[in-house]
Amino acid sequence: MSAPPVLVSHALCPYVQRAAIVLAEKGLPFERREIDLAAKPAWFLAVSPLGKTPVLLVRGEALFESAVICEYLDETAGPRLHPEDPLTRARHRAWMEFGSALLNAIAAFYNAADEAALALRATDLRKRFAQVEAALGEGPWFGGGRFGLVDAVFAPVFRYFDVIDDLGDFAFFAGLPRVAAWRSALADRPSVRGAVSADYAERLRAFLAARPSALARHAGTALLDRRSQPFVATAAMP
């Protein structure tokens, strides 16, 4: 019996989460091997030409780029997550690319240097989510009643806001009921919950707070606010 594939990962990488979600949806056993992207080991650079995660090591081959990994898994293991109809499948692939562009927009948001830039980036994100709202149907998933690769792509997008929402009232999903419902359904999906470690939110909060950005100042204020809350002891229930 061949060894299970190895998913080379970084704890906060949203692209790694995509691959982990798809592996879980397929019920495929795999080993997860985390690396520090700030101190990349030589063996990792030998298998990742772009120096990025994820990399899937399978049967002596190294697959890099999350889209390639997800497509490979969908072609080689059931259940199929892409639609069978070629036109619908192409549409889903297009929205997967949109999901990648959203990740870039999120990075621009959390790296914004001042409040004016932060507000501009927040407006850009709200506009993009409005585009997603217009593309969604009745749900619960992007394609209706069937979980697909688009869902695996967008789950890590929404996960950022579980932390960002605590740092300011940016109203990213105000007036977008379908996006909000999709986000909630994805958060409850076992494969999505299991794609990150239990301390993911804490790690992300620390990552955001350490950046030289306007959002980092929000993060520092939020942390001070939490620390200033009085401790209230509660009696144990009988």
FIDO-822491 format. One record per residue: residue number from 1; residue in one letter; chain; y, z, x of N, C-alpha, C, O in turn. Coordinates in steps of 0.1 Angstrom, whole numbers, always signed. Example, Ala and Ser with C-alpha at 12.3 -4.5 7.8 and 13.67 -1.06 7.14 Angstrom:
i | aa | ch | nyy | nzz | nxx | cayy | cazz | caxx | cyy | czz | cxx | oyy | ozz | oxx
1 | A | A | -57 | +78 | +132 | -45 | +78 | +123 | -33 | +78 | +132 | -33 | +85 | +142
2 | S | A | -22 | +71 | +128 | -11 | +71 | +137 | +0 | +79 | +129 | +11 | +80 | +134
This chain:
i | aa | ch | nyy | nzz | nxx | cayy | cazz | caxx | cyy | czz | cxx | oyy | ozz | oxx
1 | M | A | -12 | +0 | +9 | +0 | +0 | +0 | +12 | +0 | +9 | +13 | +8 | +18
2 | S | A | +22 | -9 | +6 | +34 | -9 | +14 | +43 | +3 | +11 | +43 | +8 | +0
3 | A | A | +51 | +6 | +21 | +60 | +17 | +20 | +71 | +14 | +10 | +75 | +2 | +8
4 | P | A | +76 | +24 | +3 | +87 | +21 | -7 | +100 | +17 | +0 | +101 | +20 | +12
5 | P | A | +108 | +9 | -6 | +121 | +5 | +0 | +130 | +16 | +4 | +129 | +27 | -2
6 | V | A | +138 | +14 | +14 | +148 | +24 | +18 | +162 | +19 | +14 | +166 | +8 | +18
7 | L | A | +169 | +27 | +7 | +183 | +24 | +3 | +192 | +32 | +13 | +194 | +44 | +12
8 | V | A | +198 | +24 | +22 | +207 | +30 | +32 | +220 | +32 | +24 | +226 | +23 | +19
9 | S | A | +225 | +45 | +25 | +236 | +49 | +15 | +247 | +57 | +22 | +245 | +62 | +33
10 | H | A | +258 | +57 | +15 | +269 | +67 | +18 | +271 | +74 | +5 | +271 | +68 | -6
11 | A | A | +274 | +87 | +6 | +274 | +96 | -6 | +285 | +92 | -16 | +282 | +94 | -28
12 | L | A | +296 | +85 | -12 | +306 | +82 | -22 | +307 | +67 | -25 | +315 | +63 | -33
13 | C | A | +298 | +59 | -19 | +299 | +45 | -20 | +295 | +40 | -35 | +284 | +42 | -39
14 | P | A | +305 | +34 | -42 | +301 | +29 | -56 | +291 | +18 | -56 | +284 | +16 | -65
15 | Y | A | +291 | +10 | -45 | +282 | -1 | -44 | +267 | +4 | -42 | +258 | -2 | -47
16 | V | A | +266 | +15 | -35 | +253 | +21 | -34 | +248 | +26 | -47 | +236 | +24 | -51
17 | Q | A | +257 | +31 | -55 | +253 | +36 | -69 | +247 | +25 | -77 | +238 | +27 | -84
18 | R | A | +253 | +13 | -76 | +248 | +1 | -84 | +233 | -1 | -81 | +225 | -2 | -90
19 | A | A | +230 | -1 | -68 | +216 | -4 | -64 | +207 | +8 | -68 | +196 | +6 | -73
20 | A | A | +212 | +20 | -67 | +204 | +32 | -71 | +201 | +32 | -86 | +190 | +35 | -90
21 | I | A | +211 | +28 | -94 | +209 | +27 | -108 | +198 | +16 | -112 | +190 | +19 | -120
22 | V | A | +199 | +5 | -105 | +190 | -6 | -108 | +176 | -2 | -104 | +166 | -4 | -112
23 | L | A | +174 | +4 | -93 | +161 | +9 | -88 | +155 | +19 | -99 | +144 | +19 | -102
24 | A | A | +164 | +28 | -104 | +159 | +38 | -114 | +156 | +31 | -127 | +146 | +35 | -133
25 | E | A | +164 | +21 | -131 | +161 | +14 | -143 | +147 | +7 | -142 | +140 | +5 | -152
26 | K | A | +144 | +2 | -130 | +131 | -5 | -128 | +120 | +5 | -126 | +108 | +1 | -126
27 | G | A | +123 | +18 | -125 | +112 | +28 | -122 | +106 | +26 | -108 | +94 | +29 | -107
28 | L | A | +114 | +21 | -99 | +108 | +19 | -85 | +111 | +31 | -76 | +122 | +35 | -75
29 | P | A | +100 | +36 | -70 | +102 | +47 | -60 | +109 | +41 | -48 | +107 | +30 | -44
30 | F | A | +118 | +49 | -42 | +125 | +45 | -30 | +130 | +57 | -22 | +132 | +68 | -28
31 | E | A | +132 | +55 | -10 | +138 | +65 | -1 | +153 | +63 | +1 | +157 | +51 | +2
32 | R | A | +160 | +73 | +0 | +175 | +72 | +2 | +178 | +78 | +16 | +175 | +89 | +19
33 | R | A | +185 | +70 | +24 | +189 | +74 | +37 | +204 | +74 | +39 | +209 | +63 | +40
34 | E | A | +210 | +85 | +39 | +225 | +85 | +40 | +230 | +84 | +55 | +223 | +89 | +64
35 | I | A | +241 | +77 | +56 | +247 | +76 | +69 | +262 | +80 | +68 | +268 | +80 | +57
36 | D | A | +268 | +83 | +80 | +282 | +85 | +80 | +289 | +72 | +85 | +287 | +68 | +96
37 | L | A | +297 | +67 | +76 | +304 | +54 | +79 | +315 | +56 | +89 | +319 | +46 | +95
38 | A | A | +319 | +68 | +92 | +328 | +70 | +102 | +322 | +71 | +116 | +329 | +71 | +126
39 | A | A | +309 | +72 | +116 | +301 | +72 | +129 | +288 | +65 | +127 | +278 | +71 | +126
40 | K | A | +289 | +52 | +126 | +278 | +44 | +122 | +267 | +43 | +133 | +271 | +40 | +145
41 | P | A | +255 | +47 | +130 | +245 | +46 | +140 | +241 | +32 | +144 | +243 | +23 | +137
42 | A | A | +236 | +31 | +156 | +233 | +17 | +162 | +223 | +10 | +153 | +224 | -2 | +151
43 | W | A | +213 | +18 | +148 | +202 | +11 | +140 | +208 | +5 | +127 | +203 | -5 | +122
44 | F | A | +218 | +12 | +122 | +225 | +7 | +110 | +232 | -6 | +112 | +231 | -15 | +105
45 | L | A | +240 | -6 | +123 | +248 | -18 | +127 | +238 | -30 | +129 | +242 | -42 | +128
46 | A | A | +226 | -27 | +134 | +216 | -38 | +136 | +211 | -44 | +124 | +207 | -56 | +124
47 | V | A | +211 | -37 | +112 | +206 | -42 | +100 | +217 | -46 | +90 | +214 | -52 | +79
48 | S | A | +229 | -42 | +93 | +240 | -44 | +83 | +251 | -52 | +91 | +260 | -47 | +97
49 | P | A | +250 | -66 | +90 | +260 | -74 | +97 | +275 | -71 | +94 | +283 | -73 | +102
50 | L | A | +277 | -66 | +81 | +291 | -63 | +77 | +295 | -49 | +80 | +306 | -45 | +78
51 | G | A | +285 | -41 | +84 | +288 | -27 | +87 | +291 | -19 | +74 | +298 | -9 | +75
52 | K | A | +285 | -23 | +63 | +288 | -16 | +50 | +275 | -12 | +44 | +264 | -17 | +46
53 | T | A | +276 | -2 | +35 | +265 | +1 | +26 | +267 | -5 | +12 | +279 | -8 | +9
54 | P | A | +257 | -8 | +5 | +243 | -4 | +8 | +235 | -15 | +16 | +240 | -26 | +17
55 | V | A | +224 | -10 | +21 | +214 | -19 | +27 | +201 | -15 | +21 | +198 | -3 | +21
56 | L | A | +193 | -25 | +17 | +180 | -22 | +12 | +170 | -27 | +22 | +169 | -39 | +25
57 | L | A | +162 | -18 | +28 | +151 | -22 | +37 | +138 | -23 | +30 | +133 | -13 | +24
58 | V | A | +133 | -35 | +29 | +121 | -38 | +21 | +112 | -48 | +29 | +116 | -59 | +32
59 | R | A | +100 | -43 | +31 | +90 | -51 | +38 | +94 | -58 | +50 | +92 | -70 | +53
60 | G | A | +101 | -50 | +59 | +106 | -55 | +71 | +119 | -63 | +71 | +123 | -68 | +81
61 | E | A | +124 | -65 | +59 | +137 | -72 | +58 | +148 | -63 | +54 | +146 | -53 | +48
62 | A | A | +160 | -66 | +58 | +172 | -59 | +55 | +181 | -67 | +46 | +187 | -77 | +50
63 | L | A | +183 | -63 | +33 | +191 | -70 | +24 | +204 | -62 | +23 | +205 | -50 | +21
64 | F | A | +216 | -69 | +25 | +229 | -63 | +24 | +237 | -69 | +13 | +234 | -81 | +9
65 | E | A | +247 | -62 | +8 | +256 | -66 | -3 | +249 | -62 | -16 | +238 | -66 | -19
66 | S | A | +256 | -54 | -24 | +250 | -48 | -36 | +246 | -59 | -46 | +236 | -57 | -52
67 | A | A | +254 | -69 | -48 | +251 | -79 | -57 | +238 | -86 | -54 | +229 | -89 | -63
68 | V | A | +236 | -89 | -41 | +223 | -95 | -36 | +211 | -86 | -39 | +201 | -90 | -44
69 | I | A | +213 | -73 | -36 | +202 | -63 | -38 | +199 | -62 | -52 | +187 | -62 | -56
70 | C | A | +209 | -61 | -61 | +206 | -60 | -75 | +199 | -73 | -81 | +190 | -72 | -89
71 | E | A | +204 | -84 | -77 | +197 | -97 | -81 | +183 | -97 | -76 | +174 | -101 | -84
72 | Y | A | +180 | -94 | -64 | +167 | -94 | -59 | +158 | -85 | -67 | +147 | -88 | -71
73 | L | A | +163 | -73 | -70 | +155 | -63 | -77 | +152 | -68 | -91 | +141 | -66 | -97
74 | D | A | +162 | -75 | -97 | +160 | -80 | -111 | +150 | -92 | -111 | +143 | -94 | -121
75 | E | A | +149 | -99 | -100 | +140 | -110 | -100 | +126 | -106 | -97 | +116 | -114 | -100
76 | T | A | +124 | -94 | -91 | +111 | -91 | -86 | +104 | -79 | -93 | +92 | -76 | -91
77 | A | A | +112 | -72 | -102 | +106 | -61 | -109 | +112 | -60 | -123 | +123 | -63 | -125
78 | G | A | +103 | -57 | -133 | +107 | -55 | -146 | +112 | -41 | -149 | +110 | -32 | -141
79 | P | A | +119 | -39 | -160 | +123 | -49 | -170 | +135 | -57 | -166 | +143 | -52 | -158
80 | R | A | +136 | -69 | -170 | +147 | -78 | -166 | +160 | -72 | -172 | +161 | -69 | -184
81 | L | A | +170 | -71 | -164 | +183 | -66 | -168 | +193 | -77 | -171 | +203 | -74 | -178
82 | H | A | +191 | -88 | -165 | +200 | -99 | -168 | +196 | -106 | -181 | +184 | -107 | -184
83 | P | A | +205 | -112 | -188 | +201 | -120 | -200 | +193 | -132 | -197 | +195 | -137 | -186
84 | E | A | +184 | -136 | -206 | +176 | -148 | -203 | +185 | -161 | -205 | +182 | -171 | -198
85 | D | A | +194 | -161 | -214 | +202 | -173 | -217 | +211 | -176 | -205 | +219 | -167 | -201
86 | P | A | +211 | -188 | -199 | +219 | -191 | -187 | +234 | -189 | -188 | +240 | -184 | -179
87 | L | A | +239 | -193 | -200 | +254 | -191 | -202 | +257 | -176 | -203 | +267 | -172 | -197
88 | T | A | +250 | -169 | -210 | +252 | -154 | -212 | +251 | -148 | -198 | +259 | -139 | -195
89 | R | A | +241 | -152 | -191 | +238 | -146 | -177 | +250 | -149 | -168 | +254 | -140 | -161
90 | A | A | +255 | -161 | -169 | +267 | -165 | -161 | +279 | -156 | -165 | +287 | -152 | -156
91 | R | A | +281 | -154 | -178 | +292 | -146 | -182 | +291 | -131 | -177 | +301 | -126 | -173
92 | H | A | +279 | -126 | -177 | +276 | -113 | -172 | +279 | -112 | -157 | +285 | -102 | -152
93 | R | A | +275 | -122 | -150 | +278 | -123 | -135 | +293 | -123 | -133 | +298 | -117 | -123
94 | A | A | +301 | -130 | -141 | +315 | -131 | -140 | +321 | -117 | -142 | +331 | -113 | -135
95 | W | A | +316 | -110 | -152 | +322 | -96 | -154 | +317 | -86 | -143 | +324 | -76 | -141
96 | M | A | +306 | -89 | -137 | +302 | -81 | -125 | +313 | -83 | -114 | +316 | -73 | -108
97 | E | A | +317 | -95 | -112 | +328 | -97 | -102 | +341 | -90 | -106 | +348 | -85 | -98
98 | F | A | +344 | -90 | -119 | +355 | -83 | -124 | +354 | -68 | -121 | +364 | -61 | -118
99 | G | A | +342 | -62 | -122 | +339 | -48 | -119 | +342 | -46 | -104 | +348 | -35 | -101
100 | S | A | +339 | -55 | -95 | +342 | -53 | -81 | +357 | -54 | -79 | +362 | -46 | -71
101 | A | A | +364 | -62 | -86 | +379 | -63 | -85 | +385 | -50 | -90 | +395 | -45 | -84
102 | L | A | +379 | -44 | -100 | +383 | -31 | -105 | +382 | -20 | -94 | +391 | -11 | -92
103 | L | A | +371 | -20 | -86 | +370 | -11 | -75 | +381 | -12 | -65 | +386 | -2 | -60
104 | N | A | +384 | -25 | -62 | +396 | -27 | -53 | +409 | -22 | -59 | +417 | -16 | -51
105 | A | A | +410 | -23 | -72 | +423 | -18 | -78 | +423 | -3 | -78 | +434 | +3 | -77
106 | I | A | +411 | +3 | -80 | +411 | +18 | -79 | +414 | +23 | -65 | +422 | +33 | -63
107 | A | A | +409 | +16 | -55 | +413 | +20 | -41 | +428 | +18 | -39 | +434 | +26 | -32
108 | A | A | +434 | +8 | -44 | +448 | +6 | -43 | +456 | +17 | -50 | +466 | +22 | -45
109 | F | A | +450 | +22 | -61 | +456 | +33 | -68 | +456 | +46 | -60 | +466 | +52 | -58
110 | Y | A | +444 | +49 | -55 | +443 | +62 | -48 | +449 | +62 | -34 | +451 | +72 | -28
111 | N | A | +452 | +50 | -29 | +459 | +49 | -16 | +474 | +47 | -17 | +481 | +46 | -7
112 | A | A | +479 | +46 | -30 | +494 | +44 | -32 | +502 | +55 | -25 | +499 | +67 | -26
113 | A | A | +512 | +51 | -17 | +519 | +60 | -8 | +529 | +69 | -16 | +531 | +80 | -11
114 | D | A | +535 | +65 | -27 | +545 | +73 | -33 | +543 | +72 | -49 | +534 | +64 | -53
115 | E | A | +551 | +79 | -56 | +549 | +80 | -70 | +552 | +66 | -77 | +545 | +63 | -87
116 | A | A | +562 | +59 | -72 | +565 | +46 | -78 | +553 | +36 | -76 | +549 | +29 | -86
117 | A | A | +547 | +36 | -65 | +536 | +27 | -62 | +524 | +32 | -70 | +516 | +24 | -76
118 | L | A | +522 | +45 | -72 | +511 | +51 | -80 | +512 | +46 | -94 | +503 | +42 | -100
119 | A | A | +524 | +47 | -100 | +527 | +43 | -114 | +524 | +28 | -115 | +518 | +24 | -126
120 | L | A | +528 | +20 | -106 | +526 | +6 | -106 | +511 | +3 | -106 | +506 | -6 | -114
121 | R | A | +503 | +10 | -98 | +489 | +7 | -97 | +482 | +13 | -109 | +472 | +7 | -114
122 | A | A | +487 | +23 | -115 | +481 | +28 | -128 | +483 | +18 | -139 | +474 | +16 | -147
123 | T | A | +495 | +12 | -139 | +497 | +2 | -150 | +488 | -10 | -148 | +483 | -15 | -158
124 | D | A | +486 | -14 | -135 | +477 | -25 | -133 | +462 | -21 | -138 | +456 | -30 | -144
125 | L | A | +458 | -9 | -135 | +445 | -5 | -140 | +444 | -5 | -155 | +434 | -10 | -160
126 | R | A | +454 | +0 | -161 | +454 | +0 | -176 | +453 | -14 | -182 | +446 | -17 | -192
127 | K | A | +460 | -24 | -176 | +459 | -38 | -180 | +445 | -43 | -178 | +440 | -51 | -187
128 | R | A | +439 | -40 | -167 | +425 | -45 | -165 | +415 | -39 | -175 | +407 | -46 | -179
129 | F | A | +417 | -26 | -178 | +408 | -20 | -188 | +410 | -26 | -202 | +401 | -27 | -210
130 | A | A | +423 | -30 | -204 | +425 | -37 | -217 | +418 | -50 | -218 | +413 | -54 | -229
131 | Q | A | +417 | -57 | -207 | +409 | -69 | -206 | +394 | -67 | -209 | +388 | -74 | -216
132 | V | A | +389 | -56 | -203 | +375 | -52 | -206 | +373 | -49 | -221 | +363 | -53 | -227
133 | E | A | +383 | -42 | -227 | +382 | -38 | -241 | +380 | -51 | -249 | +372 | -51 | -259
134 | A | A | +388 | -61 | -246 | +387 | -74 | -254 | +374 | -81 | -252 | +370 | -89 | -261
135 | A | A | +367 | -78 | -241 | +354 | -85 | -238 | +342 | -78 | -244 | +331 | -84 | -246
136 | L | A | +344 | -65 | -248 | +333 | -57 | -253 | +330 | -60 | -268 | +338 | -63 | -276
137 | G | A | +317 | -58 | -271 | +313 | -59 | -285 | +311 | -45 | -291 | +318 | -36 | -287
138 | E | A | +301 | -44 | -299 | +299 | -31 | -306 | +291 | -21 | -298 | +290 | -9 | -301
139 | G | A | +286 | -25 | -286 | +279 | -16 | -277 | +265 | -12 | -282 | +260 | -19 | -290
140 | P | A | +259 | -2 | -276 | +266 | +7 | -267 | +268 | +2 | -253 | +275 | +8 | -245
141 | W | A | +261 | -10 | -249 | +262 | -15 | -236 | +270 | -28 | -236 | +274 | -33 | -247
142 | F | A | +273 | -33 | -224 | +281 | -45 | -224 | +276 | -56 | -232 | +283 | -63 | -239
143 | G | A | +262 | -58 | -231 | +256 | -69 | -238 | +251 | -65 | -252 | +243 | -72 | -258
144 | G | A | +255 | -53 | -257 | +250 | -49 | -270 | +240 | -38 | -269 | +243 | -27 | -263
145 | G | A | +228 | -40 | -274 | +218 | -29 | -274 | +209 | -29 | -261 | +200 | -20 | -261
146 | R | A | +212 | -37 | -252 | +203 | -38 | -240 | +211 | -35 | -227 | +221 | -42 | -224
147 | F | A | +207 | -25 | -220 | +213 | -21 | -207 | +211 | -33 | -197 | +200 | -38 | -196
148 | G | A | +222 | -36 | -190 | +221 | -48 | -181 | +227 | -45 | -167 | +233 | -34 | -165
149 | L | A | +227 | -55 | -159 | +233 | -53 | -145 | +248 | -51 | -146 | +254 | -44 | -138
150 | V | A | +255 | -56 | -156 | +269 | -53 | -158 | +272 | -39 | -160 | +281 | -33 | -154
151 | D | A | +263 | -32 | -167 | +264 | -18 | -169 | +262 | -10 | -156 | +269 | +0 | -154
152 | A | A | +253 | -15 | -148 | +251 | -8 | -135 | +263 | -10 | -126 | +266 | -1 | -118
153 | V | A | +270 | -21 | -127 | +282 | -23 | -119 | +294 | -14 | -124 | +301 | -9 | -116
154 | F | A | +295 | -13 | -137 | +307 | -5 | -142 | +305 | +10 | -142 | +315 | +17 | -143
155 | A | A | +293 | +15 | -142 | +291 | +29 | -142 | +298 | +36 | -131 | +304 | +46 | -133
156 | P | A | +297 | +31 | -118 | +304 | +38 | -107 | +319 | +36 | -109 | +327 | +45 | -104
157 | V | A | +324 | +26 | -115 | +338 | +24 | -118 | +343 | +36 | -126 | +353 | +43 | -122
158 | F | A | +337 | +38 | -137 | +341 | +49 | -146 | +339 | +63 | -140 | +347 | +72 | -143
159 | R | A | +329 | +64 | -131 | +327 | +78 | -125 | +339 | +83 | -118 | +341 | +95 | -117
160 | Y | A | +347 | +74 | -111 | +359 | +78 | -104 | +368 | +86 | -113 | +374 | +96 | -109
161 | F | A | +369 | +82 | -126 | +379 | +88 | -135 | +374 | +102 | -140 | +383 | +109 | -146
162 | D | A | +362 | +106 | -138 | +358 | +119 | -141 | +365 | +129 | -132 | +368 | +141 | -136
163 | V | A | +369 | +125 | -120 | +377 | +133 | -111 | +392 | +130 | -113 | +401 | +139 | -114
164 | I | A | +396 | +117 | -113 | +410 | +113 | -114 | +417 | +118 | -126 | +428 | +122 | -126
165 | D | A | +409 | +119 | -137 | +415 | +124 | -150 | +420 | +138 | -149 | +429 | +142 | -156
166 | D | A | +415 | +146 | -139 | +419 | +159 | -137 | +432 | +160 | -129 | +438 | +171 | -127
167 | L | A | +436 | +149 | -123 | +447 | +149 | -113 | +460 | +144 | -119 | +471 | +145 | -113
168 | G | A | +460 | +140 | -132 | +472 | +136 | -138 | +469 | +129 | -151 | +458 | +124 | -153
169 | D | A | +479 | +128 | -160 | +477 | +121 | -173 | +482 | +107 | -172 | +493 | +103 | -175
170 | F | A | +472 | +98 | -167 | +475 | +84 | -164 | +472 | +76 | -176 | +476 | +64 | -177
171 | A | A | +465 | +81 | -186 | +462 | +74 | -199 | +455 | +61 | -197 | +459 | +51 | -203
172 | F | A | +446 | +60 | -188 | +439 | +48 | -184 | +432 | +42 | -197 | +432 | +29 | -198
173 | F | A | +426 | +50 | -205 | +418 | +45 | -216 | +424 | +47 | -230 | +417 | +46 | -240
174 | A | A | +437 | +51 | -230 | +444 | +53 | -243 | +444 | +40 | -251 | +448 | +30 | -246
175 | G | A | +440 | +41 | -264 | +440 | +29 | -272 | +429 | +19 | -269 | +429 | +8 | -274
176 | L | A | +419 | +24 | -262 | +408 | +15 | -258 | +394 | +21 | -262 | +387 | +26 | -254
177 | P | A | +392 | +21 | -275 | +380 | +29 | -280 | +367 | +23 | -275 | +357 | +31 | -273
178 | R | A | +366 | +10 | -274 | +353 | +4 | -269 | +350 | +8 | -255 | +339 | +11 | -251
179 | V | A | +360 | +7 | -247 | +359 | +11 | -233 | +355 | +26 | -232 | +346 | +29 | -224
180 | A | A | +362 | +34 | -239 | +359 | +48 | -239 | +345 | +51 | -243 | +338 | +60 | -237
181 | A | A | +340 | +44 | -254 | +326 | +46 | -258 | +316 | +42 | -248 | +306 | +48 | -246
182 | W | A | +319 | +30 | -242 | +310 | +25 | -231 | +310 | +35 | -219 | +299 | +38 | -214
183 | R | A | +321 | +40 | -216 | +322 | +50 | -205 | +313 | +62 | -208 | +306 | +67 | -199
184 | S | A | +314 | +67 | -220 | +306 | +79 | -224 | +291 | +76 | -224 | +284 | +84 | -220
185 | A | A | +287 | +64 | -229 | +273 | +61 | -230 | +268 | +60 | -216 | +256 | +64 | -213
186 | L | A | +275 | +54 | -207 | +271 | +52 | -193 | +269 | +66 | -186 | +260 | +68 | -179
187 | A | A | +278 | +75 | -189 | +278 | +88 | -183 | +265 | +96 | -187 | +261 | +105 | -179
188 | D | A | +260 | +93 | -199 | +248 | +100 | -204 | +235 | +93 | -199 | +225 | +99 | -202
189 | R | A | +236 | +82 | -193 | +224 | +74 | -189 | +217 | +81 | -178 | +223 | +84 | -168
190 | P | A | +204 | +85 | -179 | +197 | +92 | -168 | +199 | +84 | -154 | +201 | +91 | -144
191 | S | A | +197 | +71 | -154 | +198 | +64 | -141 | +212 | +65 | -135 | +213 | +66 | -123
192 | V | A | +222 | +66 | -143 | +236 | +68 | -139 | +238 | +82 | -133 | +244 | +84 | -123
193 | R | A | +234 | +92 | -141 | +235 | +106 | -136 | +228 | +108 | -123 | +233 | +115 | -114
194 | G | A | +217 | +102 | -121 | +209 | +104 | -109 | +213 | +96 | -97 | +207 | +97 | -86
195 | A | A | +223 | +87 | -99 | +227 | +78 | -88 | +235 | +85 | -77 | +238 | +79 | -67
196 | V | A | +240 | +97 | -80 | +248 | +105 | -70 | +243 | +119 | -69 | +235 | +123 | -77
197 | S | A | +247 | +125 | -58 | +242 | +139 | -56 | +250 | +149 | -65 | +260 | +145 | -71
198 | A | A | +245 | +161 | -66 | +251 | +171 | -75 | +265 | +174 | -71 | +273 | +178 | -80
199 | D | A | +268 | +173 | -58 | +282 | +177 | -54 | +291 | +164 | -52 | +301 | +165 | -45
200 | Y | A | +288 | +154 | -59 | +295 | +141 | -58 | +310 | +144 | -62 | +319 | +140 | -54
201 | A | A | +313 | +150 | -73 | +326 | +152 | -78 | +334 | +160 | -68 | +346 | +157 | -65
202 | E | A | +328 | +171 | -62 | +335 | +179 | -52 | +338 | +171 | -39 | +349 | +172 | -34
203 | R | A | +329 | +162 | -35 | +331 | +154 | -24 | +342 | +144 | -26 | +350 | +141 | -18
204 | L | A | +342 | +138 | -38 | +352 | +128 | -41 | +366 | +135 | -42 | +376 | +129 | -37
205 | R | A | +366 | +146 | -48 | +379 | +154 | -49 | +384 | +156 | -34 | +396 | +155 | -32
206 | A | A | +376 | +160 | -25 | +380 | +163 | -12 | +384 | +150 | -5 | +394 | +151 | +3
207 | F | A | +377 | +139 | -7 | +381 | +127 | -1 | +395 | +122 | -6 | +403 | +118 | +2
208 | L | A | +398 | +124 | -19 | +411 | +120 | -24 | +422 | +129 | -19 | +433 | +124 | -16
209 | A | A | +419 | +142 | -18 | +429 | +151 | -14 | +433 | +149 | +1 | +444 | +153 | +5
210 | A | A | +424 | +144 | +9 | +426 | +142 | +23 | +434 | +129 | +27 | +437 | +127 | +38
211 | R | A | +436 | +121 | +17 | +443 | +108 | +20 | +458 | +110 | +21 | +464 | +119 | +14
212 | P | A | +465 | +102 | +29 | +480 | +103 | +29 | +486 | +95 | +18 | +491 | +84 | +20
213 | S | A | +485 | +100 | +6 | +488 | +93 | -6 | +495 | +102 | -17 | +494 | +114 | -16
214 | A | A | +501 | +95 | -27 | +507 | +102 | -38 | +496 | +110 | -46 | +498 | +121 | -50
215 | L | A | +484 | +103 | -48 | +474 | +110 | -56 | +469 | +122 | -48 | +465 | +132 | -55
216 | A | A | +469 | +122 | -35 | +465 | +134 | -28 | +474 | +146 | -31 | +469 | +157 | -31
217 | R | A | +487 | +143 | -33 | +496 | +154 | -36 | +493 | +159 | -50 | +494 | +171 | -53
218 | H | A | +489 | +150 | -59 | +484 | +154 | -72 | +472 | +163 | -71 | +471 | +174 | -78
219 | A | A | +463 | +159 | -62 | +450 | +167 | -60 | +454 | +181 | -55 | +447 | +190 | -59
220 | G | A | +463 | +182 | -46 | +467 | +195 | -40 | +473 | +203 | -51 | +470 | +215 | -51
221 | T | A | +481 | +198 | -59 | +487 | +205 | -70 | +477 | +210 | -80 | +477 | +221 | -85
222 | A | A | +467 | +201 | -83 | +457 | +205 | -93 | +448 | +217 | -87 | +444 | +226 | -94
223 | L | A | +446 | +216 | -74 | +438 | +227 | -68 | +445 | +240 | -68 | +440 | +250 | -71
224 | L | A | +458 | +239 | -65 | +466 | +251 | -66 | +467 | +257 | -80 | +466 | +269 | -82
225 | D | A | +468 | +248 | -90 | +468 | +253 | -104 | +455 | +260 | -107 | +455 | +270 | -114
226 | R | A | +444 | +254 | -103 | +431 | +261 | -106 | +430 | +274 | -99 | +425 | +284 | -105
227 | R | A | +435 | +275 | -87 | +434 | +288 | -79 | +443 | +299 | -85 | +441 | +310 | -84
228 | S | A | +454 | +294 | -92 | +463 | +304 | -98 | +459 | +309 | -111 | +465 | +319 | -116
229 | Q | A | +449 | +303 | -117 | +444 | +308 | -130 | +438 | +322 | -128 | +430 | +324 | -119
230 | P | A | +441 | +331 | -137 | +436 | +345 | -136 | +421 | +345 | -138 | +416 | +337 | -147
231 | F | A | +414 | +353 | -131 | +399 | +354 | -133 | +397 | +363 | -145 | +402 | +374 | -146
232 | V | A | +388 | +358 | -154 | +385 | +366 | -166 | +370 | +369 | -166 | +362 | +359 | -167
233 | A | A | +366 | +381 | -164 | +352 | +385 | -165 | +347 | +385 | -179 | +354 | +389 | -188
234 | T | A | +335 | +380 | -181 | +329 | +379 | -194 | +316 | +387 | -194 | +309 | +387 | -185
235 | A | A | +315 | +395 | -205 | +303 | +403 | -206 | +291 | +394 | -208 | +292 | +384 | -215
236 | A | A | +279 | +398 | -203 | +267 | +390 | -206 | +263 | +391 | -220 | +265 | +402 | -226
237 | M | A | +258 | +381 | -226 | +253 | +381 | -240 | +241 | +390 | -240 | +232 | +389 | -232
238 | P | A | +240 | +399 | -251 | +228 | +407 | -252 | +216 | +399 | -255 | +205 | +405 | -257
